[in-house]
Amino acid sequence: MEDLNKRLKTKKKKSPAKAGAARKAAPKKAASSKVAVKSAAARPRPKAKPKSKAATRKQAPTAKPVATARGQAVKKAPVSRKRKIEARVVAKAASNSPKVSPLAPASYPSLPPVGGVVLGTAAAGIKYRGRDDVMVARLAEGSQAAGVFTTSKAASAPVEWCRANLVEFGEGRMLVVNSGNANAFTGKLGTQSVRTVGAAAAKAVGCRHKDVYMASTGVIGVPLDPAPVVSGLQSALAVAGDGPDHWMAAARAIMTTDTFPKLATRTAKIGGCDVTINGIGKGSGMIAPDLATMLVFIFTDAAIAASALQPVLQQGARDSFNAITVDSDTSTSDTVLLFATGAAMKGEEPVTRLADPRLKDFREKLNDLMLDLAHQVVKDGEGATKFVEITVDGAQSYQAARRIGMAIANSPLVKTAIAGEDANWGRIVMAVGKSGEAADRDKLAIRIGGVDVARNGMAVTGYDEAPVAAHMKGQNIVIEVNVGVGASSATVWTCDLTYDYIRINADYRS
């Protein structure tokens, strides 16, 4: 079967565990056993010679070793203590796990297979214990790749690696992702780490280095040892598959402070072919355009050349991943990658132009999937209890409307008022004014939950706060603002700012 790459070429021709403390605990157990002296009135007995090493560790000099089941249990104490220590580590990890966001979905979609894609995960111990932290996706030969990345001037080593691979509209054969370490602000060590991992991944699947893509998420400024990642990717490839469980495991492996996995799937038509689009993502804090603090990986079995795939992704990101914020902080590691294998369009001409009419339904479904994942990121915002939609109308341009919307969405005063369920619309007025964009104060209008609260630059006559206060008690808050100077609009999404956001970020590295 010819791969997508060959068809594209044909088309072109046509056009610390505390063990010490555990050891000290053992003597207490022995001292409390029934072999201790019975009472002060009992006849003194000579010091018994210990019959085992376990007995010599007993601190009670009058304790008589017992060669019974009890004594045998003492001999096995070291194994028992090890298990107890491991149990305590697991219990501590569980207690430190963030509680699931109240905005989390009631259920998760079961993602179908995408032809030409298999995924695997492994526990490499990069930062976390008792969970997978390396994810790989192996792609069919000839798969096309597109990507959008952070605008941070301190971009991570994996981001720079991916950008370089996409310069000439690249192909993709392998994706490697790790959580727990961002490999950002790590200098030459970071660059060497991605080169080592990239070389190992290329060797594992027999492809060029430039066909490997990588992403890392976690703590900034800590060098990433490539050895665990290389070992993890090899283990992950060994168990790779395309079932629903593999997609779920992949979504969980890339989580950091996330409280739930983020998955979405859609089916679209290109010509007479049904194609599948699956996406997984992570993101919870350090979320702000452009992009947001997130990793998102989207896979489709459509046959779309990178020359069309790249603009499709860029345009779709504008009103999804670039329109959300949790805390106004732009990450060093933001990465959204889209891969197309072509497996569902064998015998069909690949799409090579953005203007190809066959792309219409695909673009609509892809944009919907991207917005779904973007909303999930906001709903998992660190400490979030409310999902907030802000629409700005009457602006001079789309860019102006979005800046005003982001000024409202990023205002700590607005966000804390929402957290406190306080209908303090004066803070919205403040945020509009500080945005730096044109707004007519005497035409300004504000609606909250569909209720007019301000019109023509002042509170509406007879304004009743009761229905607005009731709306603020819900989980989905809707704010609409008209600034009265034009006809352009934009919508952005955010969440409230709670005490838990501070707690999570204060304890992040511990």
GUKE-755836 format. One record per residue (C-alpha): residue in three letters; chain; x, y, z. Coordinates in pm, 1 decimal, padded with zeros to 6 digits, always signed. Layout:
BEGIN
 res chain     east    north       up
 ALA     A        X        Y        Z
...
% end
This chain:
BEGIN
 res chain     east    north       up
 MET     A +00000.0 +00000.0 +00000.0
 GLU     A +00150.8 +00332.7 -00091.3
 ASP     A +00187.9 +00573.6 +00198.4
 LEU     A +00066.3 +00932.6 +00217.9
 ASN     A +00412.7 +01071.4 +00148.5
 LYS     A +00437.2 +00887.9 -00188.2
 ARG     A +00090.1 +01009.6 -00286.1
 LEU     A +00188.3 +01366.3 -00199.3
 LYS     A +00497.2 +01339.0 -00419.4
 THR     A +00276.5 +01206.5 -00702.7
 LYS     A +00039.2 +01499.8 -00648.5
 LYS     A +00328.0 +01747.0 -00671.4
 LYS     A +00437.7 +01593.8 -01004.4
 LYS     A +00087.4 +01648.9 -01124.4
 SER     A +00089.3 +02005.9 -00981.5
 PRO     A +01343.7 +00994.1 +05054.8
 ALA     A +01191.9 +00701.3 +05220.2
 LYS     A +01280.7 +00719.8 +05588.7
 ALA     A +01421.9 +00369.2 +05653.7
 GLY     A +01607.5 +00473.3 +05973.9
 ALA     A +01281.6 +00565.1 +06143.6
 ALA     A +01131.8 +00233.9 +06037.2
 ARG     A +01420.3 +00040.3 +06194.3
 LYS     A +01367.8 +00221.9 +06523.3
 ALA     A +01003.8 +00120.7 +06519.7
 ALA     A +01083.5 -00253.2 +06526.0
 PRO     A +01215.9 -00269.0 +06885.6
 LYS     A +00895.0 -00109.3 +07013.1
 LYS     A +00694.8 -00389.2 +06858.6
 ALA     A +00914.4 -00651.1 +07022.8
 ALA     A +00908.3 -00477.2 +07359.9
 SER     A +00529.5 -00474.7 +07362.7
 SER     A +00500.4 -00852.5 +07315.2
 LYS     A +00391.4 -01087.2 +07590.2
 VAL     A +00744.6 -01214.0 +07650.2
 ALA     A +00822.1 -00907.9 +07864.2
 VAL     A +00845.2 -00943.7 +08246.1
 LYS     A +00509.0 -01019.1 +08402.1
 SER     A +00527.4 -00791.7 +08706.9
 ALA     A +00756.5 -00628.4 +08956.3
 ALA     A +00690.1 -00917.2 +09197.0
 ALA     A +00810.3 -01183.2 +08954.6
 ARG     A +01130.6 -01369.0 +09042.8
 PRO     A +01437.9 -01215.1 +08869.9
 ARG     A +01556.6 -01417.4 +08577.4
 PRO     A +01900.5 -01431.4 +08421.1
 LYS     A +01943.8 -01241.6 +08092.9
 ALA     A +01847.0 -01471.7 +07811.0
 LYS     A +02084.6 -01523.0 +07522.3
 PRO     A +01927.9 -01418.5 +07194.6
 LYS     A +01855.9 -01704.4 +06957.2
 SER     A +01834.0 -01493.8 +06639.9
 LYS     A +01951.2 -01166.5 +06490.6
 ALA     A +01600.9 -01034.6 +06515.3
 ALA     A +01604.5 -01100.2 +06889.1
 THR     A +01940.2 -00920.7 +06939.9
 ARG     A +01777.4 -00602.2 +06816.3
 LYS     A +01526.4 -00611.0 +07105.3
 GLN     A +01587.9 -00335.1 +07355.2
 ALA     A +01412.6 -00503.2 +07651.8
 PRO     A +01691.6 -00700.8 +07826.0
 THR     A +01443.1 -00929.5 +08005.9
 ALA     A +01257.9 -01026.5 +07690.9
 LYS     A +01277.9 -01402.2 +07632.7
 PRO     A +01307.8 -01503.3 +07266.9
 VAL     A +01033.8 -01738.2 +07160.7
 ALA     A +01098.2 -01996.3 +06890.7
 THR     A +00735.6 -02004.6 +06781.5
 ALA     A +00524.4 -01857.7 +06503.9
 ARG     A +00561.4 -01525.6 +06684.5
 GLY     A +00941.3 -01556.5 +06677.9
 GLN     A +00934.8 -01651.9 +06312.0
 ALA     A +00726.4 -01344.6 +06237.5
 VAL     A +00996.7 -01130.9 +06400.6
 LYS     A +01254.7 -01278.7 +06164.7
 LYS     A +01041.9 -01171.0 +05867.3
 ALA     A +01002.5 -00818.3 +06006.1
 PRO     A +01243.4 -00654.7 +05758.5
 VAL     A +01023.9 -00763.0 +05465.9
 SER     A +00715.0 -00647.4 +05648.1
 ARG     A +00872.2 -00309.1 +05721.9
 LYS     A +00965.5 -00264.4 +05356.5
 ARG     A +00608.2 -00325.1 +05257.2
 LYS     A +00487.1 -00080.5 +05519.4
 ILE     A +00727.3 +00184.2 +05393.0
 GLU     A +00609.0 +00132.5 +05036.3
 ALA     A +00248.6 +00153.4 +05152.5
 ARG     A +00321.6 +00480.4 +05333.0
 VAL     A +00482.6 +00624.4 +05018.4
 VAL     A +00180.1 +00529.5 +04809.7
 ALA     A -00057.1 +00665.7 +05074.6
 LYS     A +00135.3 +00994.4 +05090.1
 ALA     A +00128.8 +01026.8 +04711.8
 ALA     A -00245.6 +00966.7 +04714.0
 SER     A -00300.3 +01227.0 +04985.7
 ASN     A -00098.8 +01480.6 +04787.2
 SER     A -00296.5 +01418.2 +04467.5
 PRO     A -00520.9 +01712.3 +04385.2
 LYS     A -00891.9 +01663.5 +04431.1
 VAL     A -01078.4 +01630.0 +04103.9
 SER     A -01212.8 +01961.6 +03975.0
 PRO     A -01585.4 +02012.5 +04038.4
 LEU     A -01601.0 +02115.2 +03671.3
 ALA     A -01466.1 +01779.7 +03549.0
 PRO     A -01684.5 +01588.7 +03300.8
 ALA     A -01916.4 +01325.9 +03442.5
 SER     A -01765.0 +01069.5 +03205.0
 TYR     A -01485.6 +01043.4 +02951.9
 PRO     A -01521.3 +00957.3 +02583.2
 SER     A -01399.9 +00619.1 +02461.6
 LEU     A -01162.5 +00708.7 +02180.4
 PRO     A -01172.1 +00484.1 +01872.4
 PRO     A -00859.4 +00371.5 +01687.9
 VAL     A -00697.5 +00609.2 +01438.8
 GLY     A -00541.7 +00418.5 +01151.4
 GLY     A -00163.9 +00446.2 +01152.0
 VAL     A -00134.6 +00547.9 +01520.5
 VAL     A -00037.9 +00337.1 +01822.7
 LEU     A +00030.3 +00474.4 +02170.0
 GLY     A +00216.8 +00345.2 +02472.5
 THR     A +00306.0 +00467.0 +02820.8
 ALA     A +00558.7 +00381.1 +03089.5
 ALA     A +00664.1 +00481.4 +03441.0
 ALA     A +01015.1 +00628.2 +03413.1
 GLY     A +01027.2 +00787.2 +03759.5
 ILE     A +01125.6 +01130.4 +03628.2
 LYS     A +00946.2 +01300.6 +03918.6
 TYR     A +00638.7 +01101.0 +04008.2
 ARG     A +00623.7 +00758.9 +04169.7
 GLY     A +00360.5 +00497.7 +04108.0
 ARG     A +00233.5 +00639.8 +03776.6
 ASP     A +00323.3 +00660.6 +03407.2
 ASP     A +00514.8 +00971.3 +03306.4
 VAL     A +00634.0 +00890.5 +02952.3
 MET     A +00401.6 +00866.8 +02653.0
 VAL     A +00489.2 +00772.4 +02295.1
 ALA     A +00293.3 +00769.4 +01971.6
 ARG     A +00427.6 +00573.9 +01675.6
 LEU     A +00296.3 +00694.4 +01341.1
 ALA     A +00272.2 +00526.7 +01002.0
 GLU     A +00536.5 +00607.2 +00744.9
 GLY     A +00455.2 +00921.9 +00548.1
 SER     A +00242.2 +01080.2 +00821.8
 GLN     A +00225.0 +01459.0 +00798.3
 ALA     A +00283.3 +01696.8 +01090.3
 ALA     A +00183.4 +02049.8 +01189.5
 GLY     A +00234.9 +02245.3 +01509.2
 VAL     A +00185.4 +02569.5 +01698.1
 PHE     A +00395.6 +02665.3 +01997.5
 THR     A +00441.2 +02906.7 +02284.4
 THR     A +00530.6 +03269.0 +02212.4
 SER     A +00752.7 +03274.8 +02521.1
 LYS     A +01102.2 +03412.3 +02463.1
 ALA     A +01227.7 +03144.0 +02702.0
 ALA     A +01091.8 +02847.6 +02507.4
 SER     A +01195.9 +02499.7 +02616.9
 ALA     A +01444.4 +02275.7 +02434.9
 PRO     A +01169.7 +02040.2 +02305.9
 VAL     A +00977.6 +02338.0 +02161.7
 GLU     A +01286.9 +02455.2 +01973.4
 TRP     A +01347.0 +02099.5 +01848.6
 CYS     A +00990.2 +02071.4 +01711.9
 ARG     A +00998.9 +02414.7 +01550.0
 ALA     A +01317.0 +02322.8 +01364.3
 ASN     A +01163.4 +01998.0 +01239.5
 LEU     A +00859.1 +02179.8 +01099.4
 VAL     A +01050.7 +02450.2 +00912.0
 GLU     A +01010.9 +02271.9 +00578.5
 PHE     A +00668.5 +02119.5 +00653.6
 GLY     A +00786.9 +01797.5 +00811.5
 GLU     A +00672.8 +01446.6 +00835.7
 GLY     A +00612.7 +01267.2 +01164.9
 ARG     A +00695.1 +00912.3 +01268.7
 MET     A +00733.6 +00937.0 +01644.7
 LEU     A +00611.6 +01151.3 +01934.3
 VAL     A +00776.3 +01133.3 +02278.7
 VAL     A +00630.1 +01319.7 +02577.7
 ASN     A +00738.8 +01327.3 +02941.4
 SER     A +00578.5 +01484.8 +03247.0
 GLY     A +00744.9 +01601.8 +03567.8
 ASN     A +01026.3 +01803.3 +03406.8
 ALA     A +00979.2 +02079.1 +03147.1
 ASN     A +01339.1 +02069.0 +03019.4
 ALA     A +01312.4 +02448.3 +02999.4
 PHE     A +01580.4 +02703.3 +03089.7
 THR     A +01834.9 +02422.4 +03102.6
 GLY     A +02086.9 +02557.5 +02847.8
 LYS     A +02314.7 +02320.6 +02660.3
 LEU     A +02214.6 +02034.1 +02887.3
 GLY     A +01855.9 +02068.9 +02769.4
 THR     A +01960.5 +02071.3 +02405.5
 GLN     A +02176.5 +01762.6 +02454.3
 SER     A +01891.4 +01586.7 +02633.5
 VAL     A +01648.4 +01629.7 +02342.3
 ARG     A +01916.1 +01520.0 +02096.3
 THR     A +01977.4 +01203.9 +02294.9
 VAL     A +01608.0 +01122.4 +02325.3
 GLY     A +01547.1 +01211.1 +01959.9
 ALA     A +01825.1 +00981.5 +01844.2
 ALA     A +01696.2 +00694.0 +02058.0
 ALA     A +01340.6 +00741.1 +01930.6
 ALA     A +01454.0 +00756.5 +01567.7
 LYS     A +01654.7 +00437.2 +01611.1
 ALA     A +01361.8 +00261.5 +01780.4
 VAL     A +01126.2 +00313.3 +01484.3
 GLY     A +01382.8 +00340.6 +01203.7
 CYS     A +01322.2 +00699.6 +01096.7
 ARG     A +01511.1 +01025.2 +01057.1
 HIS     A +01578.5 +01243.9 +01361.5
 LYS     A +01369.4 +01521.4 +01208.3
 ASP     A +01066.5 +01290.3 +01200.3
 VAL     A +01067.7 +01273.6 +01582.5
 TYR     A +00870.0 +01525.6 +01789.8
 MET     A +00902.0 +01582.4 +02161.6
 ALA     A +00731.2 +01770.4 +02442.8
 SER     A +00803.8 +01804.0 +02813.7
 THR     A +00599.8 +01946.9 +03098.6
 GLY     A +00676.9 +02003.7 +03464.7
 VAL     A +00929.7 +02194.9 +03671.5
 ILE     A +01133.3 +02464.2 +03492.7
 GLY     A +01509.2 +02502.1 +03537.4
 VAL     A +01595.5 +02142.0 +03630.4
 PRO     A +01812.9 +01953.4 +03377.6
 LEU     A +01634.7 +01651.1 +03232.7
 ASP     A +01835.4 +01330.1 +03249.2
 PRO     A +01762.0 +01162.2 +02913.7
 ALA     A +01830.6 +00808.7 +03042.0
 PRO     A +01491.5 +00751.9 +03213.3
 VAL     A +01309.8 +00898.8 +02912.7
 VAL     A +01497.5 +00672.7 +02669.8
 SER     A +01428.0 +00370.0 +02888.2
 GLY     A +01065.1 +00479.0 +02923.5
 LEU     A +01006.9 +00523.8 +02551.1
 GLN     A +01144.6 +00177.2 +02482.1
 SER     A +00916.1 +00025.9 +02746.1
 ALA     A +00620.0 +00224.7 +02614.4
 LEU     A +00676.0 +00106.7 +02257.5
 ALA     A +00674.8 -00251.4 +02378.7
 VAL     A +00316.2 -00218.0 +02504.7
 ALA     A +00182.8 +00025.0 +02241.7
 GLY     A -00166.0 -00023.1 +02100.2
 ASP     A -00465.5 +00165.8 +01962.2
 GLY     A -00747.6 +00070.2 +02200.6
 PRO     A -00950.2 +00307.3 +02421.7
 ASP     A -00735.8 +00212.5 +02721.8
 HIS     A -00422.7 +00320.2 +02536.9
 TRP     A -00571.8 +00662.8 +02465.1
 MET     A -00678.3 +00705.0 +02826.0
 ALA     A -00337.5 +00595.4 +02955.3
 ALA     A -00168.9 +00842.1 +02720.6
 ALA     A -00386.9 +01128.1 +02845.5
 ARG     A -00306.0 +01041.8 +03207.4
 ALA     A +00068.0 +01002.0 +03151.4
 ILE     A +00109.7 +01365.5 +03041.6
 MET     A -00073.0 +01514.4 +03342.7
 THR     A +00102.5 +01729.4 +03605.5
 THR     A -00126.5 +01930.7 +03835.7
 ASP     A -00422.9 +01827.3 +03621.0
 THR     A -00702.3 +01663.6 +03815.8
 PHE     A -00858.6 +01477.5 +03523.0
 PRO     A -00748.1 +01347.5 +03180.4
 LYS     A -00854.5 +01547.1 +02875.7
 LEU     A -00976.5 +01360.8 +02568.0
 ALA     A -01199.3 +01434.0 +02269.2
 THR     A -01296.3 +01264.5 +01943.9
 ARG     A -01484.9 +01362.3 +01629.8
 THR     A -01573.1 +01205.6 +01293.5
 ALA     A -01560.9 +01411.4 +00974.1
 LYS     A -01605.5 +01363.3 +00600.6
 ILE     A -01348.7 +01442.1 +00335.3
 GLY     A -01500.2 +01370.7 -00002.3
 GLY     A -01663.2 +01031.2 +00033.1
 CYS     A -01439.4 +00916.9 +00320.2
 ASP     A -01516.4 +00911.2 +00691.8
 VAL     A -01213.0 +01016.6 +00890.6
 THR     A -01147.8 +01010.8 +01265.8
 ILE     A -00995.8 +01290.0 +01472.5
 ASN     A -00874.4 +01209.2 +01825.2
 GLY     A -00715.1 +01452.2 +02067.3
 ILE     A -00561.2 +01439.2 +02414.4
 GLY     A -00429.9 +01728.7 +02619.9
 LYS     A -00303.9 +01853.5 +02952.4
 GLY     A -00310.4 +02189.3 +03122.0
 SER     A -00417.4 +02332.2 +03453.8
 GLY     A -00200.8 +02627.4 +03552.9
 MET     A +00024.4 +02883.0 +03381.1
 ILE     A -00253.2 +02917.0 +03123.5
 ALA     A -00262.0 +03223.1 +02900.2
 PRO     A -00225.6 +03302.0 +02531.7
 ASP     A -00037.1 +03258.4 +02327.3
 LEU     A -00086.5 +02960.8 +02351.8
 ALA     A -00179.0 +02859.1 +02699.3
 THR     A +00016.3 +02635.2 +02928.8
 MET     A -00075.8 +02318.0 +02762.0
 LEU     A +00028.2 +02018.0 +02565.7
 VAL     A -00222.9 +01896.6 +02306.1
 PHE     A -00174.4 +01615.5 +02057.7
 ILE     A -00425.9 +01555.3 +01779.3
 PHE     A -00425.4 +01259.2 +01542.3
 THR     A -00632.2 +01193.9 +01230.5
 ASP     A -00636.0 +00926.5 +00962.3
 ALA     A -00720.3 +01186.7 +00697.4
 ALA     A -00483.7 +01236.8 +00402.9
 ILE     A -00386.0 +01601.9 +00436.6
 ALA     A -00049.9 +01742.1 +00330.9
 ALA     A +00146.5 +01944.0 +00584.4
 SER     A +00113.5 +02245.2 +00353.1
 ALA     A -00263.0 +02245.4 +00427.1
 LEU     A -00246.0 +02093.7 +00774.2
 GLN     A -00036.1 +02377.2 +00917.6
 PRO     A -00273.9 +02666.7 +00831.4
 VAL     A -00574.7 +02457.4 +00935.9
 LEU     A -00419.8 +02416.5 +01281.1
 GLN     A -00304.9 +02777.4 +01312.2
 GLN     A -00645.3 +02920.4 +01224.4
 GLY     A -00827.6 +02678.5 +01452.5
 ALA     A -00604.2 +02768.2 +01747.6
 ARG     A -00700.8 +03136.5 +01730.0
 ASP     A -01045.9 +03092.7 +01878.1
 SER     A -00969.0 +02794.4 +02099.9
 PHE     A -00626.1 +02749.3 +02257.8
 ASN     A -00539.0 +03117.3 +02208.3
 ALA     A -00864.2 +03234.8 +02365.4
 ILE     A -00834.8 +03086.0 +02713.6
 THR     A -00665.5 +03194.0 +03034.2
 VAL     A -00642.3 +03069.8 +03390.9
 ASP     A -00380.4 +03296.1 +03543.3
 SER     A -00236.7 +03514.8 +03260.2
 ASP     A +00101.0 +03335.2 +03269.4
 THR     A +00240.1 +03206.2 +02940.3
 SER     A +00429.8 +02879.0 +02962.6
 THR     A +00772.8 +02797.5 +02822.3
 SER     A +00650.9 +02463.0 +02690.3
 ASP     A +00319.7 +02515.8 +02510.6
 THR     A +00288.4 +02272.4 +02223.5
 VAL     A -00001.0 +02170.3 +02000.0
 LEU     A +00082.4 +01907.3 +01738.9
 LEU     A -00145.6 +01766.5 +01467.9
 PHE     A -00057.3 +01449.6 +01277.8
 ALA     A -00234.3 +01308.6 +00969.3
 THR     A -00160.5 +00947.9 +00868.6
 GLY     A -00381.4 +00918.0 +00558.4
 ALA     A -00487.5 +00564.6 +00654.6
 ALA     A -00860.5 +00629.8 +00601.1
 MET     A -00816.7 +00771.5 +00249.4
 LYS     A -00627.2 +00499.0 +00066.8
 GLY     A -00673.5 +00548.9 -00305.9
 GLU     A -00800.5 +00907.2 -00256.3
 GLU     A -00614.3 +01219.2 -00356.2
 PRO     A -00459.1 +01387.7 -00049.9
 VAL     A -00573.9 +01738.6 +00036.0
 THR     A -00287.4 +01974.9 -00043.5
 ARG     A -00453.7 +02318.0 -00035.0
 LEU     A -00630.1 +02506.8 +00243.2
 ALA     A -00888.8 +02620.3 -00014.1
 ASP     A -00982.4 +02262.6 -00106.8
 PRO     A -01362.5 +02242.3 -00056.2
 ARG     A -01325.2 +01887.5 +00075.9
 LEU     A -01176.3 +02036.4 +00395.1
 LYS     A -01494.3 +02217.6 +00502.3
 ASP     A -01643.9 +01950.3 +00728.8
 PHE     A -01302.4 +01842.5 +00856.7
 ARG     A -01215.4 +02197.6 +00963.0
 GLU     A -01547.1 +02240.6 +01142.6
 LYS     A -01504.6 +01915.5 +01334.6
 LEU     A -01137.4 +01985.3 +01412.1
 ASN     A -01218.8 +02334.6 +01540.5
 ASP     A -01495.0 +02191.0 +01759.0
 LEU     A -01257.7 +01929.7 +01902.6
 MET     A -00992.8 +02195.3 +01973.9
 LEU     A -01245.8 +02417.6 +02151.2
 ASP     A -01363.1 +02117.7 +02354.6
 LEU     A -01007.3 +02047.0 +02472.0
 ALA     A -00944.9 +02416.6 +02541.1
 HIS     A -01255.8 +02432.6 +02759.7
 GLN     A -01145.6 +02121.0 +02947.0
 VAL     A -00815.0 +02291.1 +03026.3
 VAL     A -00996.1 +02591.8 +03174.5
 LYS     A -01235.6 +02370.2 +03368.3
 ASP     A -00931.9 +02202.7 +03522.0
 GLY     A -00774.6 +02536.8 +03609.1
 GLU     A -00588.7 +02507.4 +03938.1
 GLY     A -00843.4 +02551.6 +04215.6
 ALA     A -01123.1 +02636.5 +03972.0
 THR     A -01486.2 +02608.4 +04080.3
 LYS     A -01651.0 +02815.4 +03804.9
 PHE     A -01621.3 +02823.4 +03424.7
 VAL     A -01648.9 +03175.5 +03286.5
 GLU     A -01739.2 +03285.7 +02933.2
 ILE     A -01673.9 +03650.0 +02845.5
 THR     A -01797.2 +03802.3 +02518.0
 VAL     A -01697.8 +04154.1 +02416.4
 ASP     A -01895.9 +04327.0 +02140.0
 GLY     A -01896.2 +04673.3 +01986.2
 ALA     A -01516.5 +04690.3 +01960.6
 GLN     A -01307.6 +04849.1 +01686.1
 SER     A -01153.5 +04516.1 +01578.8
 TYR     A -01135.7 +04149.5 +01671.6
 GLN     A -00795.1 +04207.8 +01829.3
 ALA     A -00932.5 +04495.0 +02038.5
 ALA     A -01231.5 +04287.7 +02149.7
 ARG     A -01004.9 +04001.7 +02254.6
 ARG     A -00770.1 +04228.9 +02448.0
 ILE     A -01062.6 +04375.2 +02639.0
 GLY     A -01198.2 +04026.2 +02703.9
 MET     A -00858.9 +03912.1 +02833.2
 ALA     A -00829.2 +04220.2 +03055.3
 ILE     A -01153.7 +04112.6 +03221.4
 ALA     A -01062.5 +03742.3 +03228.4
 ASN     A -00719.2 +03805.2 +03382.5
 SER     A -00828.0 +04057.3 +03644.6
 PRO     A -00767.4 +03912.9 +03994.3
 LEU     A -01044.1 +04137.7 +04127.1
 VAL     A -01296.8 +04007.5 +03874.2
 LYS     A -01190.1 +03645.8 +03924.6
 THR     A -01201.8 +03660.8 +04305.0
 ALA     A -01542.6 +03829.7 +04293.8
 ILE     A -01665.5 +03538.9 +04081.1
 ALA     A -01512.0 +03292.2 +04328.1
 GLY     A -01695.3 +03470.5 +04608.5
 GLU     A -02020.0 +03474.1 +04405.0
 ASP     A -02025.8 +03853.0 +04430.1
 ALA     A -02203.7 +04033.8 +04143.3
 ASN     A -01960.1 +04325.3 +04163.5
 TRP     A -01990.3 +04450.1 +03804.3
 GLY     A -01791.4 +04763.4 +03887.0
 ARG     A -01478.5 +04548.3 +03860.9
 ILE     A -01572.8 +04463.4 +03502.5
 VAL     A -01590.4 +04835.5 +03425.7
 MET     A -01243.6 +04874.9 +03578.9
 ALA     A -01100.6 +04594.8 +03362.0
 VAL     A -01245.9 +04742.2 +03042.9
 GLY     A -01090.1 +05076.0 +03127.1
 LYS     A -00742.1 +04934.1 +03191.4
 SER     A -00730.2 +04730.0 +02868.5
 GLY     A -00589.2 +05019.8 +02666.4
 GLU     A -00844.8 +04966.2 +02388.9
 ALA     A -01106.5 +05215.0 +02274.7
 ALA     A -01434.0 +05212.6 +02468.8
 ASP     A -01709.8 +05471.3 +02504.0
 ARG     A -01779.2 +05508.0 +02873.4
 ASP     A -02124.5 +05657.8 +02810.8
 LYS     A -02229.3 +05370.7 +02583.4
 LEU     A -02084.4 +05088.5 +02788.8
 ALA     A -02328.9 +04805.1 +02855.4
 ILE     A -02284.9 +04495.9 +03076.1
 ARG     A -02494.6 +04181.1 +03107.3
 ILE     A -02436.2 +03898.6 +03356.2
 GLY     A -02626.3 +03574.2 +03314.5
 GLY     A -02843.4 +03740.6 +03050.6
 VAL     A -02950.0 +04019.2 +03288.1
 ASP     A -02875.8 +04383.0 +03203.3
 VAL     A -02681.8 +04539.0 +03488.5
 ALA     A -02543.7 +04850.7 +03314.2
 ARG     A -02647.2 +05045.5 +03005.8
 ASN     A -02538.7 +05376.6 +02857.8
 GLY     A -02258.8 +05410.8 +03107.0
 MET     A -02457.4 +05357.2 +03426.7
 ALA     A -02658.4 +05103.1 +03621.5
 VAL     A -02991.7 +05021.3 +03460.3
 THR     A -03295.9 +05181.5 +03613.6
 GLY     A -03455.5 +04955.5 +03871.1
 TYR     A -03164.0 +04711.0 +03860.9
 ASP     A -03242.5 +04403.4 +04071.5
 GLU     A -02930.3 +04213.5 +04176.1
 ALA     A -03117.5 +03904.0 +04295.2
 PRO     A -03124.0 +03714.0 +03960.6
 VAL     A -02760.4 +03805.6 +03896.9
 ALA     A -02662.2 +03685.7 +04244.0
 ALA     A -02842.7 +03358.4 +04174.1
 HIS     A -02652.0 +03320.0 +03847.1
 MET     A -02321.1 +03378.2 +04027.3
 LYS     A -02391.5 +03077.4 +04248.9
 GLY     A -02386.2 +02845.0 +03947.9
 GLN     A -02082.8 +02677.8 +03790.9
 ASN     A -02115.2 +02842.3 +03447.5
 ILE     A -02087.5 +03220.2 +03447.5
 VAL     A -02167.6 +03428.6 +03138.4
 ILE     A -02053.9 +03790.4 +03106.2
 GLU     A -02132.3 +04012.2 +02804.9
 VAL     A -01987.0 +04358.4 +02747.6
 ASN     A -02054.8 +04609.2 +02469.7
 VAL     A -01798.0 +04889.8 +02451.6
 GLY     A -01992.0 +05098.2 +02197.8
 VAL     A -01723.2 +05196.3 +01945.4
 GLY     A -01750.4 +04944.9 +01660.7
 ALA     A -01895.1 +04617.9 +01534.0
 SER     A -01629.3 +04357.2 +01616.3
 SER     A -01655.3 +04090.5 +01883.2
 ALA     A -01455.6 +03811.9 +02049.3
 THR     A -01516.2 +03548.3 +02315.8
 VAL     A -01264.6 +03425.9 +02571.8
 TRP     A -01290.6 +03175.4 +02854.3
 THR     A -01146.1 +03166.8 +03203.9
 CYS     A -01218.1 +03039.2 +03554.9
 ASP     A -01239.6 +03187.5 +03901.7
 LEU     A -00942.7 +03246.0 +04133.8
 THR     A -00968.6 +03060.6 +04464.3
 TYR     A -00763.2 +02985.4 +04774.0
 ASP     A -00676.4 +02646.6 +04625.4
 TYR     A -00486.6 +02811.5 +04339.2
 ILE     A -00246.8 +02958.6 +04594.7
 ARG     A -00216.8 +02629.8 +04784.2
 ILE     A -00144.3 +02425.7 +04471.9
 ASN     A +00122.1 +02661.9 +04342.7
 ALA     A +00281.5 +02720.5 +04681.5
 ASP     A +00335.2 +02344.2 +04716.3
 TYR     A +00414.8 +02266.8 +04351.6
 ARG     A +00780.8 +02165.6 +04391.5
 SER     A +00740.4 +01987.0 +04726.3
% end
